[in-house]
Amino acid sequence: MLRKFIHILFLPCSKATMLMEKRNAKAISRKEDWQLSLHIKICKWCRVYEQKLKILDDILKRKLSQKENDEINNSDIQDFKDKVLKKLDL
């Protein structure tokens, strides 16, 4: 009951996952960071989501850093980031 109240009062899971994605794209405010940290401490599903997000991000970074992927240039990466930010309305 208390956990459900905290989810409603502080931050719903949908907002928490959006903040995790936003944090990967750019910096989030201190208030958002505090809310997200509190939410992750009480929500096991969002903790798991955050772990999976970190794993995927690490895999993507490693893949992009490999010299075999020379066909991907910096402008392609920036275009991809811009599209993600646009979809997140940032």
Phi, psi and omega in degrees: 000313180297318180297319179296319178298317180295320177301316182288317184290314187266303188197122175284161182300322181298320178289322180297315180293324177296320178294325177297316178295318180297319180298327177290329182276321180199176182289146175251162182291165179297321179298314179297319180296318179295314180298317181295316179300316179297316181297315182296328178294329184257346186247109182292329181292320179286330174297316179295317178300317180297319179297317179294321178298318178296319179297312179297320179296318178297317179298315180297317179297317179296318181296318181287335181277347180292140181290342179292339182264042181297337181291342175270115180255176184299325180293325176295318179295316180295320177300318179297315178298318179297320178295319180295314179298321179295318179293331178276357183058048181256000000 
